[in-house]
Amino acid sequence: MSRLIRFRGALATVLVVGFWFSNDGMAAEEGTVTVMSPWQGSGQVYEVAPNRRLVLAEYAGIMYIETGEGSLDTAIMLCPAVQTIDTTTKESGAHGHCVISDANKNLVYSEWTCEGAVGACEGDFKITGGTGEFEGITGGGRMLVRTALVETAIDLSSGSVVQDAAGLAVWPELKYKIP
């Protein structure tokens, strides 16, 4: 009988440990996705030096995951940003943050930077945290941003308000890990 009790105890331990590891494995998620987001924006343009503009902006859009799967497909994003424009070279640099909200109001926080010609910016996107089911999320990847407001932003005077900027952001290989 002692042997049977030890066998049952060992079997119970194996089942409990296996159940714990399998639940832990089910909760974790890791992957790479292709994402795009058409966006609209508005902001204020300031002349901060000769041939230099500063744009304080807010961009909003909907994220679409290429496969159409996942809780962040059709998530809403809001991105405050600061952009500088050299009106002589037509080069630009920007940095900002994005707060991404899924249908259940779980949030993903991120920060980004990009540089390039006015109207085409390429840079890094980094996931910095989240709430709810995204708590502890990490990841990031390359980000490409295109906008239709190329000459308009260059020609605006200090204090001008831009209300109808539009563009597209693409993350060709956005890696993420949810613990």
Kinemage of the C-alpha trace (Angstrom):
@kinemage 1
@onewidth
@group {chain A} dominant
@subgroup {mainchain}
@vectorlist {calphas} color= white
{ca met a 1} P 0.000 0.000 0.000
{ca ser a 2} L 2.856 2.340 0.676
{ca arg a 3} L 3.929 1.919 -2.913
{ca leu a 4} L 0.449 2.856 -4.182
{ca ile a 5} L 0.379 5.981 -1.998
{ca arg a 6} L 3.808 7.052 -3.279
{ca phe a 7} L 2.698 6.423 -6.872
{ca arg a 8} L -0.475 8.500 -6.373
{ca gly a 9} L 1.567 11.279 -4.737
{ca ala a 10} L 4.065 11.302 -7.598
{ca leu a 11} L 1.272 11.228 -10.173
{ca ala a 12} L -0.489 14.150 -8.443
{ca thr a 13} L 2.769 16.125 -8.369
{ca val a 14} L 3.362 15.492 -12.077
{ca leu a 15} L -0.207 16.538 -12.910
{ca val a 16} L -0.039 19.708 -10.797
{ca val a 17} L 3.357 20.733 -12.180
{ca gly a 18} L 2.252 19.906 -15.741
{ca phe a 19} L -0.981 21.855 -15.283
{ca trp a 20} L 0.932 24.851 -13.864
{ca phe a 21} L 3.425 24.898 -16.750
{ca ser a 22} L 0.742 24.394 -19.389
{ca asn a 23} L -1.339 27.263 -17.972
{ca asp a 24} L 1.751 29.449 -17.833
{ca gly a 25} L 2.492 28.576 -21.464
{ca met a 26} L -1.062 29.335 -22.547
{ca ala a 27} L -0.983 32.764 -20.935
{ca ala a 28} L 2.257 33.795 -22.645
{ca glu a 29} L 2.088 34.955 -26.235
{ca glu a 30} L 4.896 35.911 -28.567
{ca gly a 31} L 4.961 36.709 -32.245
{ca thr a 32} L 5.750 38.953 -35.187
{ca val a 33} L 2.991 40.689 -37.120
{ca thr a 34} L 2.679 43.131 -40.010
{ca val a 35} L 0.572 46.117 -39.012
{ca met a 36} L -0.658 49.220 -40.794
{ca ser a 37} L -2.631 52.193 -39.620
{ca pro a 38} L -4.189 54.951 -41.668
{ca trp a 39} L -4.212 58.050 -39.469
{ca gln a 40} L -5.454 61.600 -39.310
{ca gly a 41} L -3.807 64.363 -37.383
{ca ser a 42} L -3.887 67.929 -36.293
{ca gly a 43} L -1.386 70.243 -34.700
{ca gln a 44} L 0.261 73.580 -34.340
{ca val a 45} L 3.207 74.757 -36.472
{ca tyr a 46} L 5.854 77.140 -35.070
{ca glu a 47} L 8.794 78.807 -36.742
{ca val a 48} L 11.594 78.207 -34.213
{ca ala a 49} L 14.623 79.316 -36.272
{ca pro a 50} L 15.356 80.458 -39.798
{ca asn a 51} L 14.233 77.646 -42.135
{ca arg a 52} L 13.098 75.494 -39.201
{ca arg a 53} L 9.541 74.537 -38.189
{ca leu a 54} L 8.386 72.715 -35.074
{ca val a 55} L 5.076 70.843 -35.228
{ca leu a 56} L 3.263 69.810 -32.045
{ca ala a 57} L 0.762 67.243 -33.248
{ca glu a 58} L -1.703 64.538 -32.351
{ca tyr a 59} L -2.325 61.593 -34.656
{ca ala a 60} L -5.218 59.131 -34.339
{ca gly a 61} L -5.911 55.994 -36.313
{ca ile a 62} L -7.001 52.382 -36.391
{ca met a 63} L -4.420 49.571 -36.425
{ca tyr a 64} L -4.969 46.688 -38.815
{ca ile a 65} L -3.003 43.463 -38.441
{ca glu a 66} L -2.350 41.958 -41.870
{ca thr a 67} L -3.855 38.580 -40.930
{ca gly a 68} L -6.957 40.189 -39.412
{ca glu a 69} L -6.364 38.217 -36.214
{ca gly a 70} L -5.495 39.164 -32.660
{ca ser a 71} L -6.940 41.484 -30.064
{ca leu a 72} L -5.066 44.504 -31.472
{ca asp a 73} L -6.605 44.148 -34.932
{ca thr a 74} L -8.801 47.255 -35.323
{ca ala a 75} L -7.404 48.730 -32.099
{ca ile a 76} L -7.594 52.515 -31.748
{ca met a 77} L -4.336 54.451 -31.402
{ca leu a 78} L -3.668 58.004 -30.275
{ca cys a 79} L -0.170 59.425 -30.737
{ca pro a 80} L 1.055 62.797 -29.469
{ca ala a 81} L 4.222 63.853 -31.309
{ca val a 82} L 6.833 66.532 -31.903
{ca gln a 83} L 8.232 66.996 -35.410
{ca thr a 84} L 10.971 69.290 -36.695
{ca ile a 85} L 11.201 70.317 -40.339
{ca asp a 86} L 14.143 71.916 -42.121
{ca thr a 87} L 12.480 73.987 -44.853
{ca thr a 88} L 15.723 74.272 -46.849
{ca thr a 89} L 16.751 70.602 -47.007
{ca lys a 90} L 13.156 69.331 -46.611
{ca glu a 91} L 14.390 66.853 -44.002
{ca ser a 92} L 12.347 65.986 -40.950
{ca gly a 93} L 12.637 64.228 -37.626
{ca ala a 94} L 9.919 63.266 -35.178
{ca his a 95} L 9.388 61.523 -31.874
{ca gly a 96} L 6.342 60.669 -29.847
{ca his a 97} L 4.293 58.131 -27.998
{ca cys a 98} L 1.262 56.043 -28.887
{ca val a 99} L -1.454 54.688 -26.627
{ca ile a 100} L -3.231 51.762 -28.282
{ca ser a 101} L -6.596 50.570 -26.954
{ca asp a 102} L -8.308 47.292 -27.811
{ca ala a 103} L -12.084 46.720 -27.728
{ca asn a 104} L -11.927 45.798 -24.008
{ca lys a 105} L -10.081 49.035 -23.056
{ca asn a 106} L -6.784 47.200 -22.441
{ca leu a 107} L -3.926 49.567 -23.306
{ca val a 108} L -0.508 49.215 -24.940
{ca tyr a 109} L 2.005 52.062 -24.482
{ca ser a 110} L 4.790 52.808 -26.927
{ca glu a 111} L 7.364 55.381 -27.931
{ca trp a 112} L 8.884 56.033 -31.332
{ca thr a 113} L 11.372 58.119 -33.298
{ca cys a 114} L 11.810 58.591 -37.026
{ca glu a 115} L 13.744 60.652 -39.580
{ca gly a 116} L 13.627 61.264 -43.302
{ca ala a 117} L 12.406 63.542 -46.017
{ca val a 118} L 9.276 65.518 -45.209
{ca gly a 119} L 6.396 63.176 -45.977
{ca ala a 120} L 8.380 59.948 -45.473
{ca cys a 121} L 9.754 59.077 -42.061
{ca glu a 122} L 11.473 55.830 -41.015
{ca gly a 123} L 12.484 54.861 -37.509
{ca asp a 124} L 12.079 52.728 -34.421
{ca phe a 125} L 8.921 51.807 -32.538
{ca lys a 126} L 9.230 50.396 -29.017
{ca ile a 127} L 6.450 48.883 -26.902
{ca thr a 128} L 6.989 50.106 -23.331
{ca gly a 129} L 4.160 48.464 -21.362
{ca gly a 130} L 0.464 47.859 -21.068
{ca thr a 131} L -2.569 47.337 -18.874
{ca gly a 132} L -5.017 44.476 -18.402
{ca glu a 133} L -4.225 41.541 -20.664
{ca phe a 134} L -1.260 43.512 -22.057
{ca glu a 135} L 0.431 44.102 -18.700
{ca gly a 136} L 4.151 43.464 -19.111
{ca ile a 137} L 4.052 43.507 -22.922
{ca thr a 138} L 7.353 44.269 -24.675
{ca gly a 139} L 8.504 44.442 -28.256
{ca gly a 140} L 9.014 46.733 -31.177
{ca gly a 141} L 10.354 47.067 -34.667
{ca arg a 142} L 10.865 49.337 -37.633
{ca met a 143} L 8.173 51.902 -38.402
{ca leu a 144} L 7.501 53.689 -41.701
{ca val a 145} L 5.281 56.776 -41.821
{ca arg a 146} L 3.974 58.572 -44.889
{ca thr a 147} L 1.986 61.764 -44.995
{ca ala a 148} L 0.293 63.880 -47.630
{ca leu a 149} L 1.192 67.188 -45.929
{ca val a 150} L 4.600 67.751 -47.484
{ca glu a 151} L 4.662 71.311 -48.832
{ca thr a 152} L 1.836 72.566 -46.612
{ca ala a 153} L 3.815 72.124 -43.395
{ca ile a 154} L 6.877 73.779 -44.926
{ca asp a 155} L 4.934 76.832 -46.136
{ca leu a 156} L 2.918 77.506 -42.976
{ca ser a 157} L 3.803 80.493 -40.845
{ca ser a 158} L 4.467 80.368 -37.114
{ca gly a 159} L 1.346 79.674 -35.086
{ca ser a 160} L -0.553 78.087 -37.981
{ca val a 161} L -2.913 75.272 -37.134
{ca val a 162} L -2.989 72.092 -39.206
{ca gln a 163} L -6.337 70.376 -38.891
{ca asp a 164} L -6.487 67.819 -41.671
{ca ala a 165} L -3.201 65.943 -41.905
{ca ala a 166} L -3.510 62.371 -43.128
{ca gly a 167} L -1.143 59.500 -43.707
{ca leu a 168} L -0.241 55.873 -43.207
{ca ala a 169} L 1.991 54.158 -40.631
{ca val a 170} L 3.357 50.662 -41.334
{ca trp a 171} L 5.171 48.223 -39.060
{ca pro a 172} L 6.493 45.516 -41.447
{ca glu a 173} L 7.714 43.208 -38.661
{ca leu a 174} L 6.391 44.239 -35.261
{ca lys a 175} L 7.636 41.794 -32.629
{ca tyr a 176} L 5.799 41.461 -29.323
{ca lys a 177} L 5.835 39.336 -26.213
{ca ile a 178} L 3.072 39.191 -23.615
{ca pro a 179} L 4.132 37.388 -20.410
